[in-house]
Amino acid sequence: MSDAVRDGTIAVILAAGQGKRMKSDLPKVMHKVGGMPMIGMVYDAVKRSGIRRCVVVVGYREEVVRAYLGDQVEYVVQTERLGTGHAVLTALRALGDISGQTRVLVVHGDMPLIRPETISRICEQSGANAERASLMYADLPNPFGFGRIVRDSEGRFIGIVEQKDASEDEERITEVNVGIYCFDAVLLRSALGMLRSDNRQGEFYLTDVFASFVGSGRHVGVYPMQNNRECLGVNDRAELAALNRTLWDEKCGALMRDSGVTIIDPQNTYIDQNVKVGRDTVIYPGCVLEGGTEIGEGALIGPYTRSADSVVGAGAKIENSVVTQAAVGEGANVGPFAYLRPGTVLRANVKVGDFVEIKNATVGEGTKIPHLSYVGDADVGDNTNIGCGAITCNYDGREKHRTTIGSNVFIGSNSNLVAPVTVMDGAYIASGSTITEDVPGDALAIARERQVVKDHWVSKKGLTRAPKT
């Protein structure tokens, strides 16, 4: 996009609606496609097209959209949601004075597959042809639900008719409006002020302004979509699932073709768009890789593993486990049935076995936590062994405290380390101990009573029971 077009264009993203067919308390545009809220994907396309100023029209649960997008955009509140025309008029009124050189790009916030190249193309072509209004259309074999592009006998554009207002003849038109527009801002504001709501919906349709432009003798540019998939929107949960399925299939295909990744069963593998996977990694069925997850080369993931916003090093193995906002080092072995919570950092060649939970802890190179342990708010050194059932007791009822365990330490089975506490390099903790004081290096700590055996105690108490059959 040229600098002149980029600087003279304001993007308006329509995101005020609830999306009642979603049957959700969440605004429709905040439902995720490919791991990102739809409004985020649309804004990302606008930003990458080069447009510097973006206004988002919010309404239903506006605080959710604001919390997600933050201060990178401007907001306009559509208090009464009276249609797309009313939404854009609300935005233009909030913008204040607009010069005659300003153009407005309008796009819907529930079109997650729109590309920045498409946005750039309509802005460039509209500007190059000095058009006061432009729109994009698609030719669909099944146009149901879309507004139809109406032309005269010579093929010239004359207007748009919405599905609910279309006649039988108009319903057979396959050229449809996809909801991407570019306008002269001053003329658009004037045209919007003359809109009427005498239609079946009782709303002010943005699409009605095109008839106004045509009626006043102004040329309207009509451009075909280069890829019809970009016009796919989401109206209900079924369409959301179908769109996600499309993106998962495409992502798996791209990883296998372009990145040298083996995916055993793509139909049962769910990988978000921003996930990165290195060559020769093998992904087994049932895996869910979300957000900004990055997996190195030669790793083995799954089956049935979920990784969210985590980094997995080359050659690591994660089986039947959940990894969230964690870092797994090269050659580490995790699972089955492990849970790595946010803040977990495993160095190279760490072993985390079955039913181990780690939270906000750093585990040094070569350390082993084989099974049934909880390590939370801790720093563990290299080549340490933490036995079965060991626990770092990090919470005193009011605050969390850290445990520090050195290198080459042996923590016996069923031990409790009551934080804040430090076990220094080379120390041993006897099985069954509850450690409340620091342990020096090269020492053995035992914190349990001596065993006492009382002969015939059970029978004397009359507690003998016949064996159950």
C-alpha positions as CSV (number, residue, x, y, z in Angstrom):
1,M,0.0,0.0,0.0
2,S,1.4,3.4,-0.9
3,D,2.2,5.9,1.8
4,A,-0.5,8.3,0.5
5,V,-3.2,5.6,0.7
6,R,-1.9,4.3,4.0
7,D,-1.8,7.7,5.7
8,G,-5.2,8.8,4.3
9,T,-7.2,5.7,5.3
10,I,-8.9,5.0,8.6
11,A,-10.1,1.4,9.2
12,V,-13.4,0.9,11.0
13,I,-14.0,-2.6,12.3
14,L,-17.6,-3.5,13.3
15,A,-17.6,-5.4,16.5
16,A,-20.6,-4.3,18.5
17,G,-22.9,-7.2,18.0
18,Q,-23.7,-10.0,20.5
19,G,-24.1,-12.7,17.9
20,K,-27.2,-14.2,19.4
21,R,-27.0,-17.4,17.4
22,M,-23.7,-18.2,19.2
23,K,-25.8,-18.7,22.4
24,S,-22.9,-17.2,24.4
25,D,-22.2,-14.5,27.0
26,L,-19.0,-13.8,25.0
27,P,-19.2,-11.3,22.1
28,K,-19.2,-13.1,18.9
29,V,-16.0,-11.5,17.7
30,M,-14.1,-12.8,20.8
31,H,-14.7,-16.5,19.9
32,K,-11.5,-18.1,18.8
33,V,-10.6,-19.4,15.4
34,G,-7.3,-21.0,14.9
35,G,-6.4,-20.1,18.5
36,M,-7.1,-16.3,18.2
37,P,-10.2,-14.3,18.8
38,M,-11.8,-13.4,15.5
39,I,-11.4,-9.6,16.2
40,G,-7.7,-10.2,16.7
41,M,-7.3,-11.9,13.3
42,V,-9.2,-9.1,11.6
43,Y,-7.2,-6.4,13.3
44,D,-3.9,-8.2,12.5
45,A,-4.9,-8.2,8.8
46,V,-5.7,-4.4,9.0
47,K,-2.4,-3.7,10.7
48,R,-0.3,-5.7,8.3
49,S,-2.0,-4.0,5.4
50,G,-0.3,-0.8,6.5
51,I,-3.3,1.1,7.8
52,R,-2.1,3.0,10.8
53,R,-5.3,4.2,12.3
54,C,-8.0,1.8,13.4
55,V,-11.4,2.4,15.1
56,V,-13.3,-0.5,16.6
57,V,-17.0,-0.1,17.1
58,V,-18.0,-1.9,20.3
59,G,-21.2,-2.5,22.1
60,Y,-22.2,-5.7,23.7
61,R,-19.8,-6.5,26.5
62,E,-17.4,-3.9,25.2
63,E,-15.1,-4.4,28.2
64,V,-14.1,-7.8,26.9
65,V,-13.0,-6.5,23.5
66,R,-11.2,-3.5,25.1
67,A,-9.3,-5.8,27.5
68,Y,-8.1,-7.9,24.6
69,L,-7.1,-5.3,22.1
70,G,-5.9,-2.7,24.6
71,D,-4.8,0.7,23.6
72,Q,-3.5,-0.2,20.1
73,V,-6.9,0.9,18.6
74,E,-9.5,3.6,19.1
75,Y,-13.0,2.7,20.4
76,V,-16.4,4.0,19.6
77,V,-19.4,2.7,21.5
78,Q,-22.6,1.9,19.7
79,T,-25.1,2.1,22.5
80,E,-28.2,1.3,20.4
81,R,-27.4,-1.4,17.9
82,L,-29.5,-0.3,15.0
83,G,-27.6,-1.9,12.1
84,T,-24.3,-1.6,10.3
85,G,-25.2,1.8,8.8
86,H,-25.8,3.2,12.3
87,A,-22.6,1.6,13.5
88,V,-20.4,3.3,10.9
89,L,-22.2,6.6,11.3
90,T,-21.5,6.4,15.1
91,A,-17.8,5.9,14.3
92,L,-17.7,8.8,11.8
93,R,-19.4,11.2,14.3
94,A,-16.8,10.3,16.9
95,L,-14.0,11.0,14.6
96,G,-14.9,14.7,14.4
97,D,-13.6,16.7,11.5
98,I,-12.6,14.6,8.5
99,S,-10.8,16.1,5.5
100,G,-11.9,15.5,1.9
101,Q,-8.9,13.3,1.3
102,T,-9.7,10.8,4.0
103,R,-10.9,7.3,3.0
104,V,-12.7,4.9,5.3
105,L,-12.2,1.1,5.1
106,V,-15.0,-0.8,6.7
107,V,-14.7,-4.5,7.6
108,H,-16.6,-6.8,9.8
109,G,-15.0,-8.2,13.0
110,D,-16.2,-11.7,12.4
111,M,-14.3,-12.3,9.1
112,P,-11.2,-14.0,10.6
113,L,-9.8,-15.3,7.3
114,I,-9.4,-11.9,5.6
115,R,-5.9,-11.2,4.4
116,P,-3.9,-8.0,4.5
117,E,-3.4,-8.2,0.7
118,T,-7.1,-8.0,0.2
119,I,-7.4,-4.9,2.3
120,S,-4.5,-3.3,0.5
121,R,-6.0,-4.2,-2.9
122,I,-9.4,-2.5,-2.4
123,C,-7.8,0.6,-0.8
124,E,-5.2,0.9,-3.6
125,Q,-7.7,0.3,-6.5
126,S,-10.3,2.5,-5.0
127,G,-7.8,5.3,-4.7
128,A,-6.2,4.8,-8.1
129,N,-9.6,4.9,-9.8
130,A,-10.8,7.9,-7.8
131,E,-13.9,6.0,-6.7
132,R,-16.1,7.5,-3.9
133,A,-17.2,4.0,-2.9
134,S,-15.9,0.5,-3.5
135,L,-16.8,-2.9,-2.4
136,M,-15.7,-6.5,-2.8
137,Y,-17.8,-9.4,-3.9
138,A,-17.6,-13.2,-4.2
139,D,-19.4,-15.5,-6.6
140,L,-20.7,-18.4,-4.5
141,P,-22.6,-21.5,-5.7
142,N,-24.6,-21.3,-2.5
143,P,-25.2,-17.6,-1.7
144,F,-27.7,-18.1,1.1
145,G,-27.4,-15.6,3.9
146,F,-25.4,-13.1,1.9
147,G,-26.6,-9.8,0.4
148,R,-26.8,-10.0,-3.4
149,I,-25.0,-7.7,-5.9
150,V,-27.7,-6.3,-8.2
151,R,-26.7,-5.2,-11.7
152,D,-28.6,-3.6,-14.6
153,S,-29.1,-5.2,-18.0
154,E,-25.7,-4.1,-19.1
155,G,-23.9,-5.5,-16.0
156,R,-23.4,-2.3,-14.2
157,F,-23.6,-2.3,-10.4
158,I,-26.8,-0.6,-9.1
159,G,-27.1,-1.8,-5.5
160,I,-27.2,-4.5,-2.8
161,V,-30.2,-6.3,-1.5
162,E,-30.1,-8.2,1.8
163,Q,-31.1,-11.9,1.9
164,K,-34.2,-11.1,4.0
165,D,-35.4,-8.4,1.6
166,A,-34.6,-10.2,-1.6
167,S,-37.2,-11.3,-4.2
168,E,-37.2,-14.8,-5.7
169,D,-35.2,-13.5,-8.7
170,E,-32.7,-11.7,-6.5
171,E,-32.2,-14.8,-4.3
172,R,-30.9,-16.6,-7.4
173,I,-28.1,-14.2,-7.8
174,T,-24.7,-15.8,-6.9
175,E,-22.6,-12.6,-6.7
176,V,-22.7,-11.7,-3.1
177,N,-21.5,-8.8,-0.9
178,V,-18.7,-9.9,1.5
179,G,-18.6,-6.9,3.8
180,I,-15.4,-5.2,2.8
181,Y,-15.8,-1.5,1.7
182,C,-13.8,1.6,1.0
183,F,-15.4,5.1,1.0
184,D,-14.7,8.7,0.6
185,A,-15.2,9.7,4.3
186,V,-17.0,13.0,3.7
187,L,-19.5,11.6,1.2
188,L,-20.1,8.5,3.3
189,R,-21.0,10.6,6.3
190,S,-23.5,12.5,4.2
191,A,-25.0,9.4,2.7
192,L,-25.3,7.7,6.1
193,G,-27.3,10.7,7.4
194,M,-30.0,9.9,4.8
195,L,-30.4,6.2,5.5
196,R,-33.9,4.9,6.4
197,S,-34.8,1.7,8.4
198,D,-37.9,0.7,6.4
199,N,-36.9,-2.9,5.9
200,R,-37.8,-6.2,7.5
201,Q,-35.1,-5.8,10.1
202,G,-36.0,-2.2,11.0
203,E,-32.3,-1.4,10.8
204,F,-30.1,1.1,9.0
205,Y,-28.2,-1.0,6.4
206,L,-24.7,0.3,5.4
207,T,-25.3,-1.4,2.1
208,D,-28.1,1.1,1.3
209,V,-25.6,3.9,0.8
210,F,-24.4,2.3,-2.5
211,A,-27.8,3.0,-4.1
212,S,-27.4,6.6,-2.9
213,F,-24.0,6.9,-4.6
214,V,-25.2,5.3,-7.8
215,G,-28.3,7.6,-7.8
216,S,-26.2,10.7,-7.6
217,G,-24.1,9.6,-10.6
218,R,-21.0,8.5,-8.7
219,H,-19.2,5.4,-9.8
220,V,-19.0,2.5,-7.4
221,G,-16.0,0.2,-7.8
222,V,-16.9,-3.5,-7.6
223,Y,-14.0,-5.9,-7.2
224,P,-14.0,-9.8,-7.0
225,M,-12.4,-11.6,-4.2
226,Q,-9.3,-13.6,-5.2
227,N,-10.0,-16.2,-2.6
228,N,-13.6,-16.8,-1.6
229,R,-12.6,-18.5,1.7
230,E,-11.8,-15.0,3.0
231,C,-15.4,-14.1,3.1
232,L,-16.3,-17.0,5.5
233,G,-17.8,-15.6,8.6
234,V,-19.1,-17.2,11.8
235,N,-22.8,-17.1,12.9
236,D,-23.1,-20.1,15.2
237,R,-21.1,-22.8,17.0
238,A,-21.4,-25.2,14.1
239,E,-19.8,-22.7,11.7
240,L,-17.2,-21.9,14.2
241,A,-16.3,-25.6,14.4
242,A,-16.2,-26.0,10.7
243,L,-13.9,-23.0,10.3
244,N,-11.6,-24.3,12.9
245,R,-11.5,-27.7,11.3
246,T,-10.5,-26.0,8.0
247,L,-7.7,-24.2,9.7
248,W,-6.5,-27.2,11.6
249,D,-6.4,-29.3,8.4
250,E,-4.4,-26.5,6.6
251,K,-2.0,-26.1,9.5
252,C,-1.3,-29.9,9.7
253,G,-0.8,-30.0,5.9
254,A,1.6,-27.1,5.9
255,L,3.7,-28.6,8.7
256,M,3.9,-31.9,7.0
257,R,4.7,-30.5,3.5
258,D,6.9,-27.5,4.4
259,S,8.4,-28.2,7.8
260,G,9.2,-31.9,7.7
261,V,6.9,-32.8,10.6
262,T,5.3,-36.2,11.0
263,I,1.6,-36.0,12.1
264,I,0.3,-39.6,12.6
265,D,-3.4,-38.7,12.3
266,P,-4.1,-35.1,11.1
267,Q,-7.9,-35.5,11.5
268,N,-7.3,-36.0,15.3
269,T,-4.7,-33.3,15.8
270,Y,-5.5,-29.7,16.6
271,I,-2.7,-27.1,16.0
272,D,-3.3,-23.4,16.2
273,Q,-2.1,-21.1,13.4
274,N,0.8,-19.5,15.3
275,V,2.3,-22.7,16.6
276,K,5.8,-23.6,15.3
277,V,7.2,-27.1,15.0
278,G,10.7,-28.2,14.0
279,R,11.6,-30.9,11.4
280,D,11.5,-34.6,12.3
281,T,9.2,-34.0,15.2
282,V,6.5,-36.6,15.5
283,I,3.0,-35.7,16.7
284,Y,0.7,-38.5,17.8
285,P,-3.1,-38.4,17.7
286,G,-5.2,-36.4,20.2
287,C,-2.7,-33.6,20.6
288,V,-3.8,-30.0,21.1
289,L,-1.0,-27.4,20.4
290,E,-2.2,-23.9,21.2
291,G,-1.3,-20.2,21.2
292,G,2.4,-19.5,20.8
293,T,3.7,-23.0,21.4
294,E,7.1,-23.7,19.8
295,I,8.5,-27.2,19.5
296,G,12.0,-27.9,18.4
297,E,13.4,-30.5,16.0
298,G,13.1,-34.2,16.6
299,A,10.7,-34.1,19.5
300,L,8.0,-36.6,20.2
301,I,4.6,-35.2,21.3
302,G,1.7,-37.3,22.4
303,P,-0.5,-39.1,22.2
304,Y,-3.1,-37.0,24.0
305,T,-0.9,-34.1,25.0
306,R,-2.0,-30.4,25.3
307,S,0.6,-27.7,25.1
308,A,-0.4,-24.0,25.5
309,D,2.0,-21.1,25.0
310,S,5.0,-23.3,25.8
311,V,8.4,-23.9,24.4
312,V,9.6,-27.5,23.9
313,G,13.3,-28.2,23.1
314,A,14.8,-30.4,20.4
315,G,14.5,-34.1,21.1
316,A,12.1,-33.7,24.1
317,K,9.4,-36.3,24.6
318,I,6.0,-35.4,26.1
319,E,3.4,-38.1,26.5
320,N,-0.2,-37.9,27.7
321,S,0.5,-34.6,29.6
322,V,-0.6,-31.0,30.0
323,V,2.0,-28.2,29.5
324,T,0.9,-24.6,30.0
325,Q,3.1,-21.6,29.7
326,A,6.2,-23.7,30.5
327,A,9.6,-24.4,29.0
328,V,10.8,-28.0,28.4
329,G,14.5,-28.4,27.7
330,E,16.3,-30.4,25.1
331,G,16.0,-34.1,25.6
332,A,13.6,-33.8,28.5
333,N,11.2,-36.6,29.1
334,V,7.7,-35.7,30.4
335,G,4.9,-38.0,31.3
336,P,2.8,-39.9,31.0
337,F,0.1,-37.9,32.9
338,A,2.3,-35.0,34.1
339,Y,1.1,-31.5,34.6
340,L,3.5,-28.6,33.9
341,R,1.9,-25.4,35.1
342,P,2.8,-21.7,34.3
343,G,6.3,-20.7,35.2
344,T,7.8,-24.2,35.0
345,V,11.3,-24.4,33.4
346,L,12.8,-27.8,32.8
347,R,16.5,-27.8,31.8
348,A,18.0,-30.3,29.4
349,N,17.5,-34.1,30.0
350,V,15.1,-33.7,32.9
351,K,12.8,-36.6,33.7
352,V,9.3,-35.8,34.9
353,G,7.2,-38.9,35.3
354,D,3.7,-40.0,35.8
355,F,1.4,-37.9,38.0
356,V,3.9,-35.3,38.7
357,E,2.8,-31.6,39.0
358,I,5.3,-28.8,38.7
359,K,4.4,-25.1,39.1
360,N,6.5,-21.9,39.0
361,A,9.7,-24.0,39.4
362,T,13.0,-24.3,37.7
363,V,14.4,-27.9,37.5
364,G,18.1,-28.3,36.7
365,E,19.8,-30.4,34.0
366,G,19.5,-34.2,34.4
367,T,17.3,-34.0,37.5
368,K,14.6,-36.8,37.9
369,I,11.2,-36.5,39.4
370,P,9.8,-39.9,38.4
371,H,6.4,-40.1,39.9
372,L,3.6,-38.9,42.2
373,S,5.3,-35.6,43.4
374,Y,4.4,-32.0,43.6
375,V,7.1,-29.4,43.1
376,G,5.8,-25.8,43.4
377,D,7.6,-22.5,43.8
378,A,11.0,-24.2,43.9
379,D,14.5,-24.0,42.4
380,V,16.1,-27.4,41.9
381,G,19.7,-28.0,40.9
382,D,21.3,-30.4,38.5
383,N,21.3,-34.3,38.7
384,T,19.0,-34.3,41.8
385,N,16.6,-37.2,42.4
386,I,13.2,-36.5,43.9
387,G,11.5,-39.6,45.2
388,C,8.0,-40.8,44.9
389,G,5.4,-38.8,46.8
390,A,7.7,-35.9,47.7
391,I,6.1,-32.5,48.1
392,T,7.3,-29.0,48.4
393,C,4.8,-27.4,50.9
394,N,4.8,-23.9,49.5
395,Y,1.7,-22.4,51.1
396,D,1.3,-21.4,54.8
397,G,-2.3,-20.4,54.6
398,R,-1.5,-16.8,53.7
399,E,1.5,-16.6,51.5
400,K,3.5,-18.8,49.0
401,H,7.1,-19.5,49.9
402,R,10.0,-21.0,47.8
403,T,12.0,-24.1,48.3
404,T,15.6,-24.4,47.2
405,I,17.1,-27.8,46.4
406,G,20.7,-28.0,45.3
407,S,22.5,-30.2,42.9
408,N,23.2,-33.9,43.4
409,V,20.6,-34.0,46.2
410,F,18.5,-37.1,47.0
411,I,15.0,-36.5,48.3
412,G,13.6,-39.7,49.8
413,S,10.1,-41.0,49.0
414,N,7.1,-39.4,50.9
415,S,9.1,-36.4,52.1
416,N,7.7,-33.0,52.8
417,L,9.8,-29.9,52.4
418,V,8.1,-27.0,54.3
419,A,9.0,-23.7,52.6
420,P,10.9,-21.5,53.0
421,V,13.6,-24.1,53.2
422,T,17.0,-24.9,51.5
423,V,18.5,-28.3,50.9
424,M,22.1,-27.7,49.9
425,D,24.2,-29.6,47.3
426,G,24.8,-33.3,47.9
427,A,22.4,-33.6,50.9
428,Y,20.2,-36.6,51.5
429,I,16.7,-36.5,52.9
430,A,15.5,-39.8,54.5
431,S,12.2,-41.2,53.3
432,G,9.1,-40.1,55.2
433,S,10.8,-36.9,56.6
434,T,9.1,-33.6,57.1
435,I,11.9,-31.0,56.7
436,T,11.3,-27.6,58.3
437,E,14.9,-26.4,58.6
438,D,17.7,-25.9,56.1
439,V,19.9,-29.0,55.4
440,P,23.7,-28.5,54.9
441,G,25.4,-30.0,52.0
442,D,26.7,-33.6,52.3
443,A,24.4,-34.2,55.3
444,L,21.6,-36.7,55.9
445,A,18.4,-35.2,57.3
446,I,15.9,-37.5,59.1
447,A,12.7,-36.0,60.5
448,R,10.5,-38.8,61.8
449,E,9.9,-40.7,65.0
450,R,11.6,-44.0,65.7
451,Q,9.4,-47.0,64.8
452,V,7.6,-48.5,67.8
453,V,6.0,-52.0,67.6
454,K,3.5,-53.1,70.2
455,D,2.8,-56.8,70.1
456,H,-0.8,-58.0,70.1
457,W,-2.1,-54.4,70.3
458,V,-4.9,-55.2,67.8
459,S,-6.4,-58.2,69.6
460,K,-6.1,-56.5,73.0
461,K,-8.2,-53.6,71.6
462,G,-10.7,-56.1,70.2
463,L,-10.2,-54.8,66.7
464,T,-9.7,-58.2,65.0
465,R,-11.9,-58.5,62.0
466,A,-12.6,-61.6,59.9
467,P,-11.2,-61.4,56.4
468,K,-13.7,-60.3,53.8
469,T,-14.5,-62.8,51.0
